[in-house]
């Protein structure tokens, strides 16, 4: 379910581990979402894990991309500015699945 939510994040937008967990009805399970994002790198079908950050907009999962700068490069290629592992104008880029998706 986590991967299906992450696949819906549009280019140039990001969401947080906690926002995904809350959307899935597991509000206190942000860490579980992080584990899923780590596992996503071994899937055959790509999951845009680079678009999932912590609740403050920090690139806390960057060390799971092999190259420590890969997550930042991918986000910057989508037009997101980053300084010292922090997304600038985080609220502008924030995508909340609870507001954007329905659980139908």
C-alpha positions in Angstrom: 0.0 0.0 0.0 2.9 2.4 0.8 4.3 1.9 -2.7 1.0 2.6 -4.4 0.7 5.9 -2.5 4.3 6.9 -3.4 3.7 6.2 -7.1 1.0 8.8 -7.0 3.3 11.7 -5.8 3.6 14.0 -8.8 6.9 15.2 -10.1 8.1 18.3 -8.3 6.2 17.4 -5.1 7.2 15.6 -2.0 5.5 14.0 1.0 6.5 12.8 4.4 6.7 9.3 5.9 4.2 10.4 8.5 1.7 11.8 5.9 1.7 8.4 4.1 1.3 6.5 7.4 -1.6 8.8 8.4 -3.3 8.4 5.0 -3.1 4.6 5.4 -4.6 4.7 8.8 -1.4 4.0 10.7 -0.6 7.5 12.0 2.1 6.3 14.4 3.9 4.2 11.8 6.1 6.7 9.9 9.1 4.5 10.7 7.4 1.5 8.9 7.0 3.7 5.8 10.7 4.5 6.0 11.5 0.8 6.0 9.2 0.3 3.0 11.0 3.1 1.2 14.4 1.4 1.9 13.0 -1.8 0.5 11.7 -0.1 -2.6 15.1 0.2 -4.1 15.1 -3.6 -4.9 11.7 -3.7 -6.7 11.5 -4.4 -10.4 9.0 -1.5 -10.9 10.4 1.8 -9.9 9.0 3.7 -6.9 9.9 7.4 -6.7 11.3 7.0 -3.1 13.3 10.2 -3.5 10.0 12.1 -3.1 9.5 10.9 0.5 11.2 13.0 3.2 10.8 13.6 6.9 8.1 15.9 8.3 10.5 18.9 8.2 11.6 18.4 4.6 15.0 16.9 5.4 16.4 14.3 3.1 16.8 11.7 5.9 16.7 8.7 3.5 19.5 9.9 1.2 21.9 7.2 2.4 19.7 4.5 0.9 20.3 5.7 -2.6 23.8 4.3 -3.0 25.3 7.7 -3.8 24.6 10.1 -1.0 23.8 12.9 -3.4 21.4 10.9 -5.7 18.2 11.8 -3.8 19.1 15.5 -4.0 20.0 15.3 -7.7 16.6 13.6 -8.5 14.7 16.2 -6.6 16.6 19.1 -8.1 16.0 17.6 -11.6 12.3 18.0 -10.7 12.7 21.7 -9.8 13.0 21.4 -6.0 15.7 23.5 -4.4 17.7 22.0 -1.6 20.2 23.5 0.8 22.1 21.4 3.4 19.8 18.4 2.9 16.7 20.7 3.5 14.0 21.3 0.9 13.6 25.0 0.5 10.0 26.2 0.4 9.0 22.8 1.8 5.3 23.7 2.2 5.1 24.8 -1.4 6.2 21.3 -2.6 4.3 19.3 0.0 1.8 16.8 -1.3 -0.6 15.4 1.3 -2.2 12.1 0.2 -5.1 12.7 2.6 -6.0 15.8 0.6 -5.1 14.5 -2.9 -6.3 10.9 -2.8 -9.4 9.1 -1.7 -9.5 5.6 -0.1 -12.2 4.3 -2.5 
